[in-house]
Every structure is written in C-alpha cells, then in structure tokens.
C-alpha cells in the first residue's frame, strides 16, 4: 500500500475510533476541575450543571476544587492532563485575563485548551460593608475620591471577573482603592461581611445570603440595565454612565481531546442547560445559561482575549 494511502486509512481509522468512543462516552467517572475554592460562582455553576450531566449520562462527574493563583494552578493541571474527555475544567473569564497579568504561565491559554461551551453569563454586584456611610454608587465614588488609597476592596484573585469589574469602575471614576486578592470569591465575600474589607464587585450568587441577612449592602449591578431578579438594585450605569461589565463561566478540555468527544460534551451540556430545573436554579442567582457551539466559543475566546488585554492596559490593573 502506498504511503499516502496508508495515511488516509490511518486518519479514517482514528476518526471512526473517535466517533465510536464518543457514542459510548463516558464509560467511567469524569473529573471536573474547578480552579477556584468552593462557594464562588464557578463552583456553584459547575456543581449545578455537572450534577445534571451525571443524571443524563449515568456516570459520576466528580468535582475537584483546585483553587489558587487566580485559577492558574487548576488550569495547569488540566492542560497537562489526559486529553480523553475524562478531565474537564470549569473556569471564568479570568482564564483569558491571566496571560496579560502573569508573564510566564506554565501553559498557553489559547493553544492548550479547547473551549467546549460557556455555561453561564457572569454578572456582578457592587456591595459594601454596612458600616460604610454610602447608599448609592455615586455616594461610594464620592467617598472614594475623598479617601484615595484608604478604601479596601477584595476580589476572587488577580485578573478575575471581580477584580476587573472594580478596576474598570476605578478607571472610569478616577478613584484609587486598595485591591486585596483572595483565593476565591467565597473567602473574599466572607472577609467583606466580617468587616476586613469595605467593598467588592462580587458575583451575585455569592452575596445573596449576606444580602438577605443584611450583612452586606447592595449599591448596583454591573449589567447595563437592572436585573429582573433584583429590580430594586440600580445598574451601576445609572450613576456612572457607560459602565457595563459582563463575562462568562465555561467548560474547557485539553486541546488534544478528540473532536467527537468535544461535540458529545457540548451536546450534553447544552441539554443540561436547557433543563427547566437547571435554568430556574441558575437564573435565580443571575447566572443565566449561555450555551454556544465549540466554533462559536472559539471566536468569543479570541475576541475576549484581545478585549481583556486592552482593558488591562487601559485600567493599569496589575498583580497585587
């Protein structure tokens, strides 16, 4: 058999094997790495979606929280893991901000991963400790201007959605606050509620229990308009015209994962995201489902990669 013919036959064999593997997938438990601690939006979304995946496919999707270094520890683990569909990562848009903040990542953000699909839209809420004498975003900005370098805000890590949302607010209002990064959104919100911090643009799901207990005060949401889930909380844009910040939480696999497996995962995740119970739970925490095809998500990833590079340069955001 000629060499070129052998190559064609080999490629077809690999494709057929991949399709067959996807049809039977999964045949054993799947590890879902969430590179953030428990309690934050990534953890909440990952657990909701992959619990439904376990029900749909009859195999366990086991959550593995590997927080630290703004998600890069868990991401590095996944990048170097087996590309067989049995290691999945749930990560936020911090995944595409990290390469612009961290000079030497141990992986290539765009080349070492395949985006399966976004899982949810990520929005934030500007919240403050009740001891802070402000009731609106304008009040907060006015206070920050009179106390440059004195107000302390927290985030779920350098380059995280929570960090970037406040960095944008600082840039648009010419305020200077001290940034304290935590290993995840959950620990940061607890620190804020205990009075260690003054403010935060937290993911909304992480602050709901603290709002109902009046341990935090809501000033505004990061979306361009008010949210149906919180109609009494203004958009930050009502006080700071032009402010609008939204991101995503998404599923990724190592780059060499066979395309049929990626497509099977995409189809099953989309099915889970369309489940009425999943929609109700996620939307109740303003984490509305955001499914895309792998091809659509690849375009969005490159676009957001470039967008966050511009944002980081414009805001002067840096590692703290």
C-alpha positions in Angstrom: 0.0 0.0 0.0 1.3 3.4 -0.9 2.4 5.7 1.9 -0.3 8.4 1.1 -3.0 5.7 1.1 -1.8 4.4 4.5 -2.0 7.9 5.9 -5.6 8.3 4.6 -6.6 4.9 6.0 -4.9 5.7 9.4 -6.8 9.0 9.6 -10.1 7.4 8.8 -9.4 4.7 11.5 -8.7 7.4 14.1 -11.9 9.3 13.1 -14.0 6.1 13.3 -12.5 5.2 16.7 -13.2 8.7 18.0 -16.8 8.7 16.9 -17.3 5.2 18.4 -15.7 6.4 21.6 -17.9 9.5 21.8 -21.0 7.3 21.3 -20.0 5.2 24.4 -18.7 8.1 26.4 -18.4 8.2 29.3 -17.6 4.7 30.5 -16.1 5.8 33.8 -16.2 8.8 36.2 -15.2 12.2 34.9 -13.1 14.6 36.8 -14.4 18.2 36.7 -11.6 20.6 37.9 -12.8 23.9 39.2 -9.7 26.1 39.7 -11.4 28.1 42.5 -12.5 27.3 46.0 -16.0 26.3 47.0 -18.7 28.9 47.4 -17.9 31.1 44.4 -19.8 31.4 41.1 -17.6 28.9 39.2 -18.2 26.3 41.9 -21.9 26.9 42.0 -22.3 26.7 38.2 -20.1 23.6 37.9 -21.9 21.7 40.6 -25.4 22.5 39.1 -24.5 21.6 35.5 -22.4 18.5 36.2 -24.9 17.1 38.7 -27.4 17.2 35.8 -24.8 15.6 33.5 -24.4 12.7 35.9 -28.1 12.2 35.8 -28.2 12.3 32.0 -25.3 10.1 31.3 -25.3 7.7 34.2 -21.7 8.3 35.2 -20.3 10.5 38.0 -18.9 13.9 37.2 -16.7 14.4 40.2 -16.0 18.0 41.3 -12.3 18.7 42.1 -11.7 22.2 43.5 -8.1 23.2 42.9 -8.1 26.9 43.8 -5.1 29.3 43.9 -3.1 31.7 41.8 -6.2 33.1 40.1 -7.2 29.8 38.6 -3.8 29.0 37.1 -3.0 26.0 39.4 -6.1 24.1 38.3 -5.7 25.2 34.7 -2.1 23.9 34.6 -3.3 20.6 36.0 -5.9 20.3 33.2 -3.6 21.5 30.4 -1.1 18.7 31.3 -3.9 16.1 31.9 -5.0 13.3 29.6 -6.9 14.6 26.5 -9.6 11.9 26.6 -12.7 13.7 27.8 -12.3 12.5 31.4 -10.8 15.7 32.6 -12.9 18.9 32.2 -12.3 22.4 33.6 -14.9 24.9 34.7 -13.2 28.4 34.6 -14.2 32.0 34.4 -13.1 34.7 32.0 -10.0 35.1 34.3 -8.7 32.4 32.0 -8.2 35.0 29.3 -7.1 37.8 31.6 -4.3 35.8 33.3 -1.9 35.8 30.3 -2.0 39.6 30.3 -1.2 39.8 34.0 1.1 36.8 34.6 4.3 36.9 32.5 5.2 33.3 32.5 2.2 31.0 32.6 3.1 27.3 32.5 0.6 26.8 29.6 -0.7 28.6 26.5 -4.2 29.9 27.2 -5.5 29.6 23.7 -3.4 26.7 22.3 -3.5 24.2 25.3 -7.3 24.2 25.7 -10.4 23.6 23.7 -13.5 25.6 24.8 -16.5 23.3 24.9 -19.1 25.9 25.7 -19.9 28.8 28.0 -22.1 27.6 30.9 -23.4 30.9 32.3 -23.3 34.6 32.0 -21.4 36.1 34.9 -22.6 39.4 36.3 -21.5 41.2 39.4 -22.9 43.4 42.2 -21.2 46.3 43.9 -21.6 45.6 47.6 -20.2 47.3 50.7 -20.0 46.6 54.3 -23.0 48.2 56.2 -20.6 50.3 58.2 -19.7 52.3 55.1 -21.8 55.5 55.0 -23.0 55.2 51.4 -26.3 54.2 49.9 -25.6 54.6 46.2 -22.8 54.1 43.7 -22.4 57.9 43.4 -22.1 58.1 47.2 -19.5 55.3 47.1 -17.5 57.0 44.3 -17.6 60.4 46.1 -16.3 58.8 49.3 -13.5 57.0 47.5 -12.4 60.3 45.9 -12.1 61.9 49.3 -10.1 58.9 50.7 -7.6 57.9 48.0 -5.7 54.8 48.9 -7.9 54.2 52.0 -10.8 52.1 50.9 -10.0 48.4 50.5 -11.8 46.2 48.1 -11.5 42.4 47.7 -11.6 40.1 44.7 -11.5 36.4 43.9 -8.0 36.8 42.6 -5.8 38.9 40.3 -7.4 39.1 36.8 -10.7 37.6 38.0 -14.1 39.0 36.9 -14.5 40.5 40.3 -11.1 42.3 40.1 -11.6 43.5 36.5 -15.1 44.9 37.3 -13.8 47.1 40.1 -10.7 48.0 38.1 -13.0 49.3 35.4 -15.0 51.3 37.9 -11.8 52.8 39.3 -10.6 53.7 35.8 -14.0 55.3 34.8 -14.3 57.4 38.0 -10.6 58.2 38.6 -10.7 56.7 42.1 -7.9 54.9 43.8 -8.7 52.0 46.1 -6.5 49.2 47.5 -7.0 45.8 46.0 -6.7 42.7 48.1 -6.9 39.4 46.1 -8.2 36.2 47.7 -8.0 32.6 46.5 -11.7 32.7 45.5 -14.9 34.7 45.7 -16.3 32.8 48.7 -13.4 33.7 51.0 -13.4 37.3 49.8 -17.2 37.8 50.5 -16.7 36.3 54.0 -13.9 38.8 54.6 -16.1 41.7 53.4 -19.1 40.6 55.6 -16.7 40.4 58.6 -15.5 44.0 58.0 -12.0 43.2 56.8 -12.8 44.9 53.5 -15.1 47.9 52.6 -16.3 46.9 49.1 -16.4 44.4 46.3 -18.0 43.9 42.9 -18.9 40.3 43.8 -20.5 37.7 41.7 -24.2 37.9 42.7 -24.8 34.3 43.7 -22.0 34.5 46.3 -23.6 37.5 48.1 -27.3 36.6 48.2 -27.2 35.0 51.7 -25.4 38.0 53.0 -27.8 40.5 51.5 -30.8 38.8 53.0 -29.1 38.8 56.4 -28.2 42.5 55.9 -24.6 41.7 56.4 -23.9 43.5 53.1 -25.4 46.5 51.3 -26.1 46.4 47.6 -25.3 49.5 45.6 -25.5 48.5 41.9 -25.2 45.7 39.4 -22.6 45.5 36.7 -25.0 44.9 33.8 -26.1 47.9 31.6 -29.6 47.7 33.0 -31.3 46.5 36.2 -31.8 42.7 36.6 -35.3 41.1 36.8 -34.1 39.2 39.8 -33.1 42.4 41.7 -35.4 45.1 40.4 -34.7 47.4 43.3 -30.9 47.4 42.8 -29.9 50.1 40.3 -27.4 49.4 37.5 -24.0 51.0 38.2 -24.5 52.7 34.9 -27.4 54.7 36.4 -24.7 56.5 38.5 -21.7 56.0 36.2 -23.0 56.4 32.6 -21.4 53.9 30.2 -20.4 51.3 32.8 -21.2 47.8 31.7 -19.3 44.6 32.6 -20.3 41.0 32.0 -18.3 37.8 31.5 -18.8 34.1 31.5 -18.2 30.8 33.2 -17.3 28.0 30.8 -16.2 24.4 30.3 -12.8 23.5 28.7 -10.9 20.3 27.9 -7.2 19.8 27.0 -6.6 20.8 23.4 -5.9 17.3 22.0 -9.3 16.0 23.1 -10.9 14.2 20.1 -13.4 16.4 18.3 -16.2 13.8 18.6 -15.8 13.8 22.4 -15.9 17.6 22.5 -19.1 17.6 20.4 -20.7 15.0 22.6 -19.9 17.0 25.7 -21.2 20.2 24.0 -24.5 18.5 23.1 -24.9 17.0 26.6 -24.0 20.2 28.4 -26.5 22.2 26.2 -29.1 19.6 27.1 -28.4 20.2 30.8 -28.5 24.0 30.3 -32.0 23.7 28.7 -33.4 21.7 31.6 -36.1 23.8 33.3 -34.8 23.0 36.8 -31.3 24.0 35.9 -32.5 27.2 34.2 -34.6 28.1 37.3 -31.8 27.5 39.8 -29.1 29.3 37.8 -31.2 32.2 36.7 -32.3 32.6 40.4 -28.7 33.5 41.1 -28.4 35.7 37.9 -26.2 33.0 36.3 -28.3 32.7 33.1 -27.3 29.8 30.8 -25.1 30.8 27.9 -24.7 27.8 25.5 -22.6 28.1 22.3 -21.1 25.7 19.8 -17.4 25.0 20.2 -16.8 27.0 17.0 -18.7 30.0 18.3 -17.0 29.8 21.6 -13.5 29.7 19.9 -14.3 33.1 18.2 -15.6 34.5 21.5 -12.5 33.3 23.4 -10.1 35.1 20.9 -12.2 38.2 21.0 -12.3 38.3 24.8 -8.6 37.5 25.0 -7.9 40.7 23.0 -10.6 42.7 24.8 -9.1 42.0 28.2 -5.7 42.8 27.0 -7.0 46.3 26.1 -8.9 46.6 29.4 -5.9 45.7 31.5 -3.7 48.2 29.6 -6.4 50.9 29.9 -7.1 50.4 33.6 -3.5 49.8 34.7 -4.6 46.6 36.5 -1.7 44.6 37.9 -0.8 41.8 40.2 -1.3 42.7 43.9 
